[in-house]
Amino acid sequence: MSALYLGNTLLGTRVGNLNHGQDFVRGFLKSLYFVAKHRVVKLFKTVGPATPHLTVFAVNADKTTEFHRTGQVIGALGFDIGEIKALFLDDPIVGTVCTGPAVSDNIFTVSHKTFCLSMHQLRTQLTGMSYDGQYFGLADVPELLCELIDSTIEWTMQGWD
């Protein structure tokens, strides 16, 4: 039923007048975002049951294009109670700025500022990177990201599709 409400709202139909109108969906989506973000932050800041360390994760990123807008989808793979979890972090619009430093800074901003991970957490928990192959030819994004978090490329494992 929720999908029908959302679909009709996106098509411009005013659905109901109490908690089903266009304003409700906008507010509800914001609430969903904050709850999901809180859970991801909690996962990254929780010591796992198997080790006395915080959860390690791999960041992944790729270019997206929706409605003629260029973005960069950024996600993470992390461990949660023995399972690998794929997490969507953000898809900010990057426009025409697609240089290696800009792409690296975008990944850093999402993981450091949006998800409140400290520099120490990024240095110790970020152990993997997965990108489109172009990110390696684009001024070596993995190397630039390691420089931003004051880490070494040897600490992380990189891969591409």
Secondary structure, 3 states (H helix, E strand, C coil): CHHHHHHHHHCCCCCCCCCCCHHHHHHHHHHHHHHHHHHHHHHHCCECCCCCCECCEEEEEEEEEECCEEEEEEEEEEEECCEEEEEEEECCECCCCCCHHHHHHHHHHHHHHHCCCCHHHHHHHEEEEEECCHHHHCCCHHHHHHHHCCCCHHHCEEEEC
